[in-house]
Amino acid sequence: MKIFIDIGHPAHVHYFKNFIKIMNEKGARFFITARDKDVTHYLLNYYNIEFYSRGKGRKGYLGKLIYIFEADYKILKYAKQFKPDLFLSFGSAYAAHVSKILGKPHIAFDDTDHAKYEHMMYVPFTDYIHTPEVYLKNFGKKHFRFKGIMELSYLHPNYFIHELSIEETGKKNIIIRIVKWEASHDFGYKRDNYKGLVNFIKDISSEYRVLISSEGEPPEILRKYYYNIKPEKLHSYLKNAVLYIGESGTIANECALLGTINILVNPIAKFVGVHQYLYKNGLQEYYDNFEYAIPRVYSLMKEIEKKRKEVESRSKLFISNHEDITQYMINTIHKVLFKGV
C-alpha cells in the first residue's frame, strides 16, 4: 500500500501523524510533501516523519494562483516516481489535481466550511471528502461524515499523552494565540488593534502569567508578552492553562478536548459547524473581536475553578460519545483501496 500525503499546515501534521505511525507498522509506504509554513517542518522532523518540501507558498490571490502551478509540478514529479495507490490530504488542491492527472483516488478531510477558494480548487478533483457530521456544506455523493472533530485524531485518549506537570508549565497561565490572517479563507479579515487585550493583560498580570503565542512575528503592541512554547509541548501547556483566549480555531478546539476553558476570538467562527457544535456542547465560546470577548473573560475569572470543572466534565463526555478519527482514517483507506466504498 503506497500513500501520498500532502501537508499544508502544522495542524495537518497532528491530524495524520498517528495514522502514518500505525499504517507504517502495518507495512504501508508513504511519500509526504509539506509546505514550509510556520512550524510544519519542525513538527515533521520532531516526529521523525520523512518529507519533501514544496516551498513556502505565496501571498495574495495572484501569488496563490502562481503557486498552484509550482506546487502541482513538484507533487506531480514526486508522485510519478513514487507511484502511489492513493492520495490523502486535508483539502489539498495540489494533491487533488495530481491525483486526477494520474488517475488515482484522492481522499480529502475538511472542517473549514467557509473556505470557498479552497473548495473551488480541490472539490471538483477529489473522489472522497470526509468531514465532521456537523459540517454545514454538502458535497453530494462524494461526501462522507464522521461523528467527531479532526482534533480527535491526536487528542483522543488512545493517543494523547500529557507529558508535563503543572509545576513544569506553570500553575496560573493564560495562553493567548494571535494569527496572521493570511490564509485563503481569511481574505477580507484583518488583525485586531489589540488595545483592549493589552489593557486586560496589564490588569491581570499581577495574578496570572500571560503567554502569547503568535503565527509569525507578534504585533509590536504584544511583543513583550511573547513566550516561545515548543510546538511539541503546546498541548500540555494548554491542558494545564487556566484559560485560552485567541484567534486560532484549531487551538480553541484542542482546548475543548483537553478540558480547558477557551474563548475563540474570530469573526469567522459563527459560520463554522464545528465551533457551533462545541458551543452547543458547552465546550467553547466565540466572539468577533477582543472588545466583545474581554468582558466575558472578566466574568469567567470570577468563577474560574467552577467553570474549569464543568468544562473538564463536558470534555470527557464529549470524547466518549465521539469517534477515534485516526481509526476512522484507517478504516476509510481500507474501504477505498479494497472497494468497500
C-alpha positions in Angstrom: 0.0 0.0 0.0 1.6 3.3 -1.1 0.0 6.5 0.1 1.0 10.1 -0.9 0.1 12.7 1.7 0.3 16.5 1.1 0.6 18.7 4.3 -0.1 22.4 4.2 -0.3 23.5 7.9 1.1 22.5 11.3 -2.3 21.2 12.3 -2.2 18.7 9.4 0.9 17.1 10.9 -1.1 16.3 14.0 -4.1 15.1 12.0 -2.0 12.5 10.2 0.9 11.6 12.5 -0.8 8.7 14.3 -2.3 7.4 11.0 1.2 7.4 9.5 2.7 5.6 12.5 0.1 2.9 12.7 0.0 2.3 8.9 3.8 2.2 8.7 3.7 -0.6 11.3 1.2 -2.4 9.1 3.6 -2.2 6.1 2.3 0.9 4.2 4.7 3.1 2.4 4.4 6.9 2.4 5.6 9.8 0.4 4.9 13.1 2.1 5.2 16.7 0.8 4.8 19.7 3.1 4.6 23.4 2.8 7.2 25.4 4.7 4.7 27.2 6.9 5.1 28.2 10.5 6.3 25.1 12.4 5.2 22.4 9.9 8.6 21.2 9.0 9.8 21.4 12.7 6.9 19.1 13.8 7.5 16.6 10.9 11.2 16.4 12.0 10.3 16.1 15.6 8.0 13.1 14.9 10.6 11.6 12.6 8.3 11.8 9.6 10.3 11.9 6.3 9.1 14.6 3.9 9.9 16.7 0.9 9.3 20.5 1.0 7.1 22.1 -1.6 8.2 25.6 -0.6 6.7 28.5 1.4 3.8 29.3 -0.9 2.8 32.8 -2.0 0.6 35.6 -0.7 -2.4 37.2 -2.3 -4.8 35.8 -5.0 -2.3 36.2 -7.8 0.5 34.7 -5.8 -1.6 31.8 -4.7 -2.6 31.2 -8.3 1.0 31.1 -9.4 1.9 28.8 -6.5 -0.8 26.3 -7.7 1.3 25.6 -10.8 4.5 25.5 -8.9 3.2 23.0 -6.2 1.3 20.9 -8.8 4.5 20.5 -10.8 6.6 19.4 -7.8 4.0 17.0 -6.5 3.4 15.5 -10.0 7.2 14.9 -10.3 7.4 13.2 -7.0 4.2 11.2 -7.5 5.4 9.8 -10.9 8.4 8.4 -9.1 6.6 7.1 -6.1 3.6 5.6 -8.0 1.0 5.9 -5.1 -2.1 3.8 -4.8 -4.0 6.9 -3.5 -3.6 10.5 -2.3 -4.6 11.7 1.1 -4.8 15.3 2.4 -6.6 17.9 4.4 -8.3 19.7 1.4 -5.1 20.0 -0.7 -5.8 21.3 -4.2 -2.3 20.2 -5.2 -2.9 16.6 -4.2 -6.3 16.7 -5.8 -5.0 18.0 -9.2 -2.2 15.5 -9.4 -4.4 12.6 -8.3 -6.7 13.4 -11.2 -3.8 13.6 -13.7 -2.5 10.2 -12.6 -6.0 8.6 -12.3 -5.6 7.7 -8.6 -8.2 8.4 -5.8 -7.9 11.4 -3.6 -9.3 11.3 -0.1 -9.7 14.7 1.5 -10.6 15.6 5.0 -12.1 19.0 5.7 -13.7 21.0 8.6 -13.4 24.5 7.2 -17.0 25.3 6.0 -16.3 28.8 4.8 -13.2 28.0 2.7 -14.7 28.9 -0.7 -11.5 29.4 -2.5 -10.0 26.1 -1.3 -13.3 24.2 -2.2 -13.3 25.7 -5.7 -9.7 24.4 -6.1 -9.9 20.9 -4.7 -13.5 19.6 -4.6 -14.1 19.0 -8.3 -10.9 16.9 -8.5 -11.5 14.9 -5.3 -13.1 11.5 -5.1 -14.0 11.3 -1.4 -14.5 14.1 1.1 -14.7 13.4 4.8 -15.9 16.0 7.3 -17.5 16.2 10.7 -21.2 15.4 10.7 -21.9 19.0 11.8 -20.2 20.4 8.7 -22.5 22.9 7.1 -21.9 22.2 3.4 -23.0 19.3 1.4 -20.7 17.9 -1.4 -23.2 15.3 -2.6 -22.4 11.6 -3.2 -18.7 12.0 -2.6 -19.3 13.5 0.8 -19.0 11.3 3.9 -19.4 12.4 7.5 -17.9 11.2 10.8 -19.0 11.7 14.4 -16.3 13.9 15.9 -13.9 16.6 15.1 -10.4 16.5 13.4 -8.6 17.1 16.7 -9.7 13.7 17.9 -7.2 12.2 15.6 -4.5 13.2 18.1 -6.2 14.3 21.3 -8.2 11.1 21.7 -7.1 9.2 24.9 -5.8 6.4 22.6 -3.0 8.8 21.5 -2.6 11.9 23.7 0.0 11.7 26.5 0.1 14.6 28.9 3.8 14.9 29.4 4.3 18.0 31.6 3.2 18.5 35.2 1.5 21.8 36.1 4.7 22.7 38.0 6.7 22.4 34.8 4.4 24.6 32.7 3.3 27.0 35.5 0.2 27.0 37.6 -1.6 30.1 36.6 -1.0 30.5 32.8 -3.4 32.3 30.5 -2.4 31.4 26.9 -3.2 33.8 24.0 -2.8 33.0 20.3 -2.5 35.5 17.5 -2.7 34.6 13.9 -1.6 36.3 10.7 -5.0 36.3 8.8 -3.3 35.5 5.6 -4.9 32.1 4.7 -7.1 32.0 1.6 -10.2 31.6 3.8 -9.2 34.7 5.8 -9.4 37.1 2.9 -11.4 40.2 3.9 -10.4 40.0 7.5 -7.5 41.7 9.3 -5.8 41.8 12.7 -7.4 43.5 15.7 -5.7 46.6 17.1 -5.4 44.6 20.4 -5.6 47.7 22.7 -8.4 46.1 24.8 -6.3 42.9 25.0 -3.3 44.8 26.3 -5.3 46.6 29.0 -6.7 43.2 30.1 -3.2 41.7 30.2 -1.9 44.6 32.4 -4.9 44.2 34.7 -4.4 40.5 35.4 -0.6 40.3 35.2 0.0 40.5 38.9 -2.0 37.3 39.5 -1.6 35.4 36.3 1.2 34.7 33.8 0.3 35.6 30.3 1.9 33.6 27.5 1.4 34.8 24.0 1.9 32.5 21.0 1.9 34.0 17.6 1.8 32.8 14.0 4.9 34.7 12.7 6.1 37.8 14.5 3.6 39.1 17.1 2.2 42.6 16.7 4.5 45.3 18.3 2.0 46.1 21.0 2.1 42.5 22.3 5.7 41.6 21.7 6.8 41.9 25.4 4.3 39.2 26.4 5.5 36.7 23.7 6.6 33.3 25.0 8.1 30.7 22.8 6.3 27.4 23.7 7.9 24.5 22.0 5.4 23.2 19.4 5.5 19.6 20.7 4.8 20.8 24.2 1.9 23.1 23.3 -0.9 20.7 24.2 0.5 20.0 27.6 0.6 23.8 28.2 -3.0 24.1 27.0 -4.1 21.3 29.3 -2.5 23.0 32.3 -3.7 26.5 31.4 -6.3 28.4 33.4 -7.7 29.8 30.2 -7.1 30.1 26.5 -8.2 33.2 24.5 -7.2 33.7 21.0 -7.8 33.8 17.2 -6.9 30.2 16.4 -9.9 28.0 15.9 -7.8 24.8 16.0 -6.2 25.7 19.4 -9.7 26.6 20.8 -10.9 23.1 19.6 -7.9 21.5 21.2 -8.7 23.2 24.5 -12.3 21.9 24.3 -11.0 18.4 24.1 -8.3 19.0 26.8 -10.9 20.3 29.3 -9.6 23.9 29.2 -11.8 27.0 29.2 -11.4 28.6 25.8 -12.6 31.8 24.2 -12.3 32.0 20.4 -11.9 35.5 19.1 -12.6 35.1 15.4 -15.4 36.7 13.3 -15.5 33.6 11.1 -16.3 31.2 13.9 -20.1 31.7 13.7 -20.0 30.4 10.2 -18.3 27.1 11.1 -20.2 24.0 12.1 -17.6 22.6 14.5 -17.5 25.8 16.5 -21.3 26.0 16.6 -21.3 22.4 17.8 -18.7 22.9 20.5 -20.6 25.9 21.7 -23.9 23.9 21.9 -22.0 21.3 24.0 -20.8 23.9 26.4 -17.1 23.5 25.4 -16.4 26.8 23.6 -17.5 30.4 23.3 -16.7 32.7 20.4 -16.7 36.4 19.8 -16.0 38.6 16.7 -13.2 40.6 18.4 -11.4 41.2 21.7 -13.5 44.2 22.5 -16.5 41.9 22.8 -14.6 38.9 24.3 -12.8 40.6 27.2 -15.9 41.4 29.3 -16.8 37.8 29.1 -13.3 36.8 30.2 -13.6 39.0 33.3 -16.9 37.3 34.1 -15.3 33.9 33.8 -12.4 34.8 36.0 -14.8 35.3 39.0 -15.7 31.6 38.9 -12.8 30.1 37.1 -12.5 26.9 39.2 -16.2 26.1 38.9 -16.1 26.7 35.2 -12.9 24.6 34.8 -14.5 21.6 36.4 -17.6 22.0 34.3 -15.6 22.1 31.0 -13.4 19.1 32.1 -16.6 17.1 32.8 -18.2 18.1 29.5 -15.0 17.3 27.6 -14.8 13.8 28.9 -18.4 13.2 28.0 -17.9 14.6 24.5 -14.9 12.4 23.8 -16.7 9.3 25.0 -19.5 10.0 22.6 -17.4 10.6 19.5 -15.1 8.6 17.2 -11.4 8.0 17.2 -10.7 9.8 14.0 -7.3 8.1 13.3 -9.1 4.8 13.4 -11.8 6.3 11.1 -9.0 7.2 8.6 -7.6 3.7 8.7 -11.0 2.2 8.0 -11.6 4.7 5.2 -8.3 3.9 3.5 -9.1 0.2 3.5 -12.5 0.7 2.2 -11.3 2.8 -0.7 -8.4 0.6 -1.7 -10.4 -2.6 -1.3 -13.5 -1.1 -3.0 -15.7 -1.0 0.2 -16.9 2.5 -0.7 
